[in-house]
Amino acid sequence: MEKIKRFFNDKNDVSHDAAIDFSQSGDYLEAVKAFARTTYQSLYVINYQTKTFEYVSENPLFLCGKTSEEVKDLGYAFYFQNVKTEDVEMLIKINEAGFEFYDTIPVHERKQYSISYDFNLINSRKNLILVNHKLTPMFLTEEGQVWKALCVVSLSNSSSAGNVVLSKDGVDEVWKYDLEADRWEKSEKIKLSSREYEILSLYASGLTINEIAEKLFITADTVKFHRKKLFEKIEVNNIAEALAYAKTNKLL
């Protein structure tokens, strides 16, 4: 239990007698379950008051050979069983840095933020799988602490763990966390040109290079040229990585 406490921060200590408007949650889990049925991603909900997982979807990616109920019962103990030791330490550091940052945000803006990072899961075959993990607040206490948060897990398009990014809806700025220097650095979101957006969207629709060229009234070589520039801009090697990056970073 002591090691699990390391995942929780004094800045977001939701006590059992915390002032919470319980009516805000309603029957929200039905909406989460409906979302889980429509996506390949794994979903789970953290309750920071009880320090437990309130819901875990049945998508196998996050489960590591366990059932969703087993992962739900394990809660944060799951990480110590199914995440590399060094990555567990990284996650604890990210949690601390994230809540320190969160504490500086005006309460009325806090639900607009989400944090994304990559870490290695150890699956049932003892293989490492690099996943991307996004967390966003769902419900707050009346003092602005995170009561419940939605987490979304998918395969990462990166090559290593880390890549910590905080973003706010509707804002072009993002904050990247430097794990070595232990500080947040502000930068601009990558923006696609209109042509890059068109080509990537058509790739996402399953079209081939020739079909995209025909639809946009350009040559196949021109499609390849824009695709190459896109790969360089977002630092990926192929269209599968580009599409994964676009989904992760809300470019489409």
TAKACOR-V643313 format. One record per residue. RES is the residue in one small letter. OMEGA is omega in degrees with one decimal (999 if undefined). Layout:
res={RES RES}
omega={OMEGA OMEGA}
This chain:
res={m e k i k r f f n d k n d v s h d a a i d f s q s g d y l e a v k a f a r t t y q s l y v i n y q t k t f e y v s e n p l f l c g k t s e e v k d l g y a f y f q n v k t e d v e m l i k i n e a g f e f y d t i p v h e r k q y s i s y d f n l i n s r k n l i l v n h k l t p m f l t e e g q v w k a l c v v s l s n s s s a g n v v l s k d g v d e v w k y d l e a d r w e k s e k i k l s s r e y e i l s l y a s g l t i n e i a e k l f i t a d t v k f h r k k l f e k i e v n n i a e a l a y a k t n k l l}
omega={-177.9 -178.7 177.6 179.6 -178.8 178.2 -175.3 -170.3 179.3 179.9 -179.3 180.0 -178.3 -177.1 -178.2 178.5 178.9 178.9 -177.0 172.7 -174.4 -179.8 -177.1 -175.8 179.0 178.6 -171.8 -177.0 177.9 177.2 178.6 179.4 177.8 177.0 -179.3 -179.4 -175.0 -174.8 175.0 -176.4 175.3 179.4 167.6 -176.0 176.6 171.6 -175.3 175.9 179.4 -178.9 -178.1 168.4 -178.0 180.0 174.3 -179.4 -175.5 176.1 -171.5 -174.8 -175.9 -169.7 178.4 176.8 179.0 172.3 178.8 179.1 178.4 178.2 178.0 -179.6 179.0 -176.7 -176.6 174.8 177.9 -177.7 -178.6 176.9 -168.1 175.9 177.2 -177.4 -179.5 177.9 174.4 178.5 177.5 -179.6 178.3 178.0 178.5 177.5 -178.4 -179.7 -179.2 -179.9 173.7 177.4 -176.4 -178.2 -179.4 -176.3 174.8 -174.8 -175.3 179.6 -167.3 179.3 -177.4 -175.7 172.2 178.8 -177.6 176.9 -177.4 174.0 -177.1 169.1 174.1 -174.6 -175.2 177.2 -179.6 174.9 177.6 176.3 179.6 -178.5 172.0 -176.5 176.5 178.6 177.1 -179.8 173.9 -177.7 -179.2 168.4 -179.4 176.9 175.9 175.3 178.5 176.2 178.4 -179.1 175.9 177.6 -179.4 -176.3 177.6 176.4 179.9 173.6 179.4 -179.5 -178.8 -179.6 -179.7 176.2 -173.9 -177.2 172.3 -179.4 179.0 179.5 174.3 -178.8 -177.7 179.8 171.3 177.6 179.8 -177.1 176.8 -175.8 -179.2 -177.4 179.6 177.9 177.0 179.0 -178.0 176.0 -179.9 173.3 174.6 178.9 177.3 170.6 -179.9 179.9 177.7 179.1 179.2 -177.0 -180.0 178.6 -179.7 172.4 -179.9 177.9 176.6 -178.7 175.8 178.7 -178.2 178.5 177.3 179.7 -179.0 -177.1 -177.1 -179.7 174.9 -179.4 176.8 178.3 177.7 175.0 -179.8 179.6 180.0 178.3 178.7 179.2 178.0 179.7 -179.9 -176.8 -176.2 173.0 174.1 -174.2 -177.1 -174.3 178.1 178.0 179.5 -180.0 177.4 178.5 -178.3 179.3 -178.7 -175.0 174.5 177.6 178.2 999}
